[in-house]
Amino acid sequence: MVAPSIVRDIRDPNILQVWRSSLEAMRVAEEWVIIGYSMPPEDIAIRSLFLRAFNARLGRTNPKLTVIQRGKNSKTHAGYKLLFPKCTYRENGIEGFISDVGNENA
């Protein structure tokens, strides 16, 4: 996790290593769950990370992608659907997601 920041030196070796590891983990993962990230348009670096991981899967099927937000935000929803049209978008927060998963496994 890299905390949000308006000013960030993306050349910092620690951040670069976190991003490299994240890219590889996402590239091979069968499922992505993105919680509480609104994907603002100005955050080009994170958007690029998502797209590079998604497009570098080398013959793997696309990951099952679930986005979890608390409440309705049509701008955030539209942003995710633009990048990942087949994602599942939930607006019932992490509590709702956990409850839904618990009911599915009962």
Secondary structure as a PSIPRED ss2 file (coil, helix, strand):
# PSIPRED VFORMAT (PSIPRED V4.0)

   1 M C   1.000  0.000  0.000
   2 V C   1.000  0.000  0.000
   3 A C   1.000  0.000  0.000
   4 P C   1.000  0.000  0.000
   5 S C   1.000  0.000  0.000
   6 I C   1.000  0.000  0.000
   7 V C   1.000  0.000  0.000
   8 R C   1.000  0.000  0.000
   9 D C   1.000  0.000  0.000
  10 I C   1.000  0.000  0.000
  11 R C   1.000  0.000  0.000
  12 D C   1.000  0.000  0.000
  13 P H   0.000  1.000  0.000
  14 N H   0.000  1.000  0.000
  15 I H   0.000  1.000  0.000
  16 L H   0.000  1.000  0.000
  17 Q H   0.000  1.000  0.000
  18 V H   0.000  1.000  0.000
  19 W H   0.000  1.000  0.000
  20 R H   0.000  1.000  0.000
  21 S H   0.000  1.000  0.000
  22 S H   0.000  1.000  0.000
  23 L H   0.000  1.000  0.000
  24 E H   0.000  1.000  0.000
  25 A H   0.000  1.000  0.000
  26 M H   0.000  1.000  0.000
  27 R H   0.000  1.000  0.000
  28 V H   0.000  1.000  0.000
  29 A C   1.000  0.000  0.000
  30 E C   1.000  0.000  0.000
  31 E E   0.000  0.000  1.000
  32 W E   0.000  0.000  1.000
  33 V E   0.000  0.000  1.000
  34 I E   0.000  0.000  1.000
  35 I E   0.000  0.000  1.000
  36 G C   1.000  0.000  0.000
  37 Y C   1.000  0.000  0.000
  38 S C   1.000  0.000  0.000
  39 M C   1.000  0.000  0.000
  40 P C   1.000  0.000  0.000
  41 P C   1.000  0.000  0.000
  42 E C   1.000  0.000  0.000
  43 D C   1.000  0.000  0.000
  44 I H   0.000  1.000  0.000
  45 A H   0.000  1.000  0.000
  46 I H   0.000  1.000  0.000
  47 R H   0.000  1.000  0.000
  48 S H   0.000  1.000  0.000
  49 L H   0.000  1.000  0.000
  50 F H   0.000  1.000  0.000
  51 L H   0.000  1.000  0.000
  52 R H   0.000  1.000  0.000
  53 A H   0.000  1.000  0.000
  54 F H   0.000  1.000  0.000
  55 N H   0.000  1.000  0.000
  56 A C   1.000  0.000  0.000
  57 R C   1.000  0.000  0.000
  58 L C   1.000  0.000  0.000
  59 G C   1.000  0.000  0.000
  60 R C   1.000  0.000  0.000
  61 T C   1.000  0.000  0.000
  62 N C   1.000  0.000  0.000
  63 P C   1.000  0.000  0.000
  64 K E   0.000  0.000  1.000
  65 L E   0.000  0.000  1.000
  66 T E   0.000  0.000  1.000
  67 V E   0.000  0.000  1.000
  68 I E   0.000  0.000  1.000
  69 Q C   1.000  0.000  0.000
  70 R E   0.000  0.000  1.000
  71 G C   1.000  0.000  0.000
  72 K C   1.000  0.000  0.000
  73 N C   1.000  0.000  0.000
  74 S H   0.000  1.000  0.000
  75 K H   0.000  1.000  0.000
  76 T H   0.000  1.000  0.000
  77 H H   0.000  1.000  0.000
  78 A H   0.000  1.000  0.000
  79 G H   0.000  1.000  0.000
  80 Y H   0.000  1.000  0.000
  81 K H   0.000  1.000  0.000
  82 L H   0.000  1.000  0.000
  83 L H   0.000  1.000  0.000
  84 F C   1.000  0.000  0.000
  85 P C   1.000  0.000  0.000
  86 K C   1.000  0.000  0.000
  87 C C   1.000  0.000  0.000
  88 T E   0.000  0.000  1.000
  89 Y E   0.000  0.000  1.000
  90 R E   0.000  0.000  1.000
  91 E C   1.000  0.000  0.000
  92 N E   0.000  0.000  1.000
  93 G H   0.000  1.000  0.000
  94 I H   0.000  1.000  0.000
  95 E H   0.000  1.000  0.000
  96 G H   0.000  1.000  0.000
  97 F H   0.000  1.000  0.000
  98 I H   0.000  1.000  0.000
  99 S H   0.000  1.000  0.000
 100 D H   0.000  1.000  0.000
 101 V H   0.000  1.000  0.000
 102 G H   0.000  1.000  0.000
 103 N H   0.000  1.000  0.000
 104 E H   0.000  1.000  0.000
 105 N C   1.000  0.000  0.000
 106 A C   1.000  0.000  0.000
